[in-house]
């Protein structure tokens, strides 16, 4: 087992531990800041990627980050309900957004829930499904194009093999997109 595989396994184990064991407020604050940093890094990398295969780990990364956020949500909620303290980040953010007014907090919470579930989740789910479907439907035509170029002598056997391998990797990548989308469906 490689170091990368071991680190992913350790990360998943830590996420499961977060779901079960209460975390102190200070550690929750650090983890929330780490989560925000990771989210910004993923957004920047995704926006600056020219081809999907340059960020081929994205579906798996999205799945792990979703599990991490789920663990953070459970830990933060447990800490708020049991100790009335979820750390400085949650307290500061809550006071900044609501101005100390619980009614304002409730209204903002309802608005965020509506935006999250109806607009963002459903829209992203549909966009990814359609993109994956169109890409997968185009695969046979791309394969025939590689064969036609090879038969016409425009590319060598080695180039055809490389193009087929790249096409195969794109197909696997698009199939992997269905895993996080289906997980998000289940979590709703």
C-alpha positions as CSV (number, residue, x, y, z in Angstrom):
1,X,0.0,0.0,0.0
2,X,1.5,3.3,-1.0
3,X,1.8,6.4,1.2
4,X,-1.0,8.2,-0.7
5,X,-3.4,5.3,-0.2
6,X,-2.5,5.1,3.4
7,X,-3.1,8.8,3.9
8,X,-6.5,8.5,2.3
9,X,-7.4,5.6,4.5
10,X,-6.2,7.5,7.6
11,X,-8.2,10.5,6.5
12,X,-11.4,8.4,6.2
13,X,-10.8,6.8,9.6
14,X,-10.3,10.3,11.1
15,X,-13.6,11.4,9.5
16,X,-15.4,8.5,11.1
17,X,-13.8,9.3,14.4
18,X,-15.1,12.9,14.0
19,X,-18.6,11.5,13.6
20,X,-18.4,9.5,16.9
21,X,-16.1,11.4,19.3
22,X,-16.8,14.9,20.5
23,X,-14.1,17.4,19.5
24,X,-13.1,20.5,21.5
25,X,-14.1,23.9,20.2
26,X,-10.5,24.9,19.4
27,X,-9.9,21.9,17.3
28,X,-13.2,22.4,15.5
29,X,-12.1,26.0,14.7
30,X,-8.9,24.7,13.2
31,X,-10.7,22.1,11.2
32,X,-13.3,24.6,9.9
33,X,-10.5,26.9,8.8
34,X,-8.7,24.0,7.1
35,X,-12.0,23.1,5.4
36,X,-12.4,26.6,4.0
37,X,-8.8,26.6,2.8
38,X,-9.3,23.3,1.1
39,X,-12.5,24.5,-0.6
40,X,-10.7,27.6,-1.9
41,X,-7.8,25.5,-3.2
42,X,-10.1,23.1,-5.0
43,X,-12.1,25.9,-6.6
44,X,-8.9,27.6,-7.8
45,X,-7.5,24.4,-9.2
46,X,-10.8,23.5,-10.9
47,X,-11.1,27.0,-12.5
48,X,-7.6,26.9,-13.8
49,X,-7.7,23.4,-15.3
50,X,-7.6,23.3,-19.0
51,X,-8.7,19.7,-19.5
52,X,-10.7,17.4,-17.2
53,X,-7.9,14.8,-17.0
54,X,-5.5,17.4,-15.4
55,X,-7.7,17.2,-12.3
56,X,-8.8,13.6,-12.7
57,X,-8.8,13.1,-8.9
58,X,-11.7,15.6,-8.6
59,X,-14.6,13.2,-8.1
60,X,-12.8,11.2,-5.4
61,X,-11.6,14.4,-3.8
62,X,-15.1,15.8,-3.9
63,X,-16.4,12.6,-2.2
64,X,-13.7,12.8,0.6
65,X,-14.3,16.6,1.1
66,X,-18.0,16.0,1.3
67,X,-17.5,13.3,4.0
68,X,-15.1,15.7,5.8
69,X,-17.7,18.5,5.8
70,X,-20.4,16.0,7.0
71,X,-18.1,15.1,9.9
72,X,-17.5,18.8,10.7
73,X,-21.3,19.5,10.6
74,X,-22.0,16.6,13.0
75,X,-19.2,17.6,15.3
76,X,-20.1,21.2,15.3
77,X,-23.8,20.5,15.9
78,X,-23.0,18.1,18.7
79,X,-20.7,20.7,20.3
80,X,-23.3,23.5,20.0
81,X,-26.1,21.3,21.5
82,X,-24.2,19.7,24.3
83,X,-21.7,22.4,25.4
84,X,-23.2,25.5,23.8
85,X,-19.7,26.2,22.3
86,X,-18.4,25.2,18.9
87,X,-15.2,27.3,19.0
88,X,-14.2,30.8,18.0
89,X,-14.8,30.5,14.3
90,X,-18.5,29.5,14.6
91,X,-19.1,32.1,17.3
92,X,-17.4,34.9,15.3
93,X,-19.1,34.0,12.1
94,X,-22.5,33.7,13.8
95,X,-22.1,37.1,15.5
96,X,-20.9,38.7,12.3
97,X,-23.8,37.4,10.1
98,X,-26.6,37.8,12.6
99,X,-25.4,40.8,14.6
100,X,-26.5,39.0,17.7
101,X,-30.2,38.8,16.7
102,X,-31.6,35.3,16.8
103,X,-34.5,36.2,14.4
104,X,-32.1,37.4,11.8
105,X,-30.1,34.2,12.2
106,X,-33.2,32.1,11.7
107,X,-34.2,34.0,8.5
108,X,-30.7,33.7,7.1
109,X,-30.6,30.0,8.0
110,X,-33.9,29.3,6.1
111,X,-32.6,31.3,3.1
112,X,-29.3,29.3,3.0
113,X,-31.2,26.0,3.3
114,X,-33.4,26.9,0.4
115,X,-30.5,28.0,-1.7
116,X,-28.4,24.9,-0.8
117,X,-31.0,22.2,-1.5
118,X,-33.1,23.6,-4.3
119,X,-30.8,25.8,-6.3
120,X,-27.2,24.6,-5.9
121,X,-27.5,20.9,-5.2
122,X,-30.2,20.2,-7.8
123,X,-28.5,22.4,-10.4
124,X,-25.1,20.9,-9.9
125,X,-26.5,17.4,-10.0
126,X,-28.3,18.0,-13.3
127,X,-25.3,19.8,-14.9
128,X,-22.9,17.0,-14.0
129,X,-25.3,14.3,-15.1
130,X,-25.9,15.9,-18.5
131,X,-22.2,16.6,-19.0
132,X,-21.3,13.0,-18.2
133,X,-24.0,11.7,-20.5
134,X,-23.0,13.8,-23.4
135,X,-19.3,12.9,-22.9
136,X,-20.0,9.2,-22.7
137,X,-22.3,9.3,-25.7
138,X,-19.6,10.9,-27.8
139,X,-17.0,8.2,-26.9
140,X,-17.8,5.8,-29.8
141,X,-17.5,8.6,-32.3
142,X,-14.1,9.7,-30.9
143,X,-12.9,6.0,-31.0
144,X,-14.0,5.8,-34.7
145,X,-12.1,9.1,-35.4
146,X,-8.9,7.6,-33.9
147,X,-9.4,4.5,-36.1
148,X,-10.0,6.7,-39.2
149,X,-6.9,8.8,-38.5
150,X,-4.8,5.6,-38.1
151,X,-6.2,4.0,-41.3
152,X,-5.6,7.3,-43.3
153,X,-2.0,7.3,-42.1
154,X,-2.4,10.6,-40.2
155,X,-1.1,9.1,-36.9
156,X,1.1,6.2,-36.0
157,X,0.0,3.0,-34.1
158,X,1.7,4.4,-31.0
159,X,-0.2,7.7,-31.3
160,X,-3.4,5.8,-31.8
161,X,-2.7,3.7,-28.7
162,X,-2.0,6.9,-26.6
163,X,-5.2,8.6,-27.9
164,X,-7.2,5.5,-27.0
165,X,-5.7,5.4,-23.5
166,X,-6.5,9.0,-23.0
167,X,-10.1,8.4,-24.2
168,X,-10.4,5.5,-21.9
169,X,-9.2,7.7,-19.0
170,X,-11.8,10.3,-19.9
171,X,-14.5,7.7,-19.9
172,X,-13.5,6.4,-16.5
173,X,-13.4,10.0,-15.2
174,X,-16.9,10.7,-16.4
175,X,-18.2,7.5,-14.9
176,X,-16.6,8.4,-11.6
177,X,-18.7,11.6,-11.6
178,X,-21.8,9.6,-10.9
179,X,-20.5,8.5,-7.5
180,X,-20.4,11.9,-5.7
181,X,-23.6,13.0,-7.4
182,X,-25.4,9.9,-6.2
183,X,-24.0,10.3,-2.7
184,X,-25.3,13.9,-2.6
185,X,-28.8,12.5,-3.7
186,X,-28.7,10.0,-0.9
187,X,-27.6,12.6,1.7
188,X,-30.6,14.9,0.9
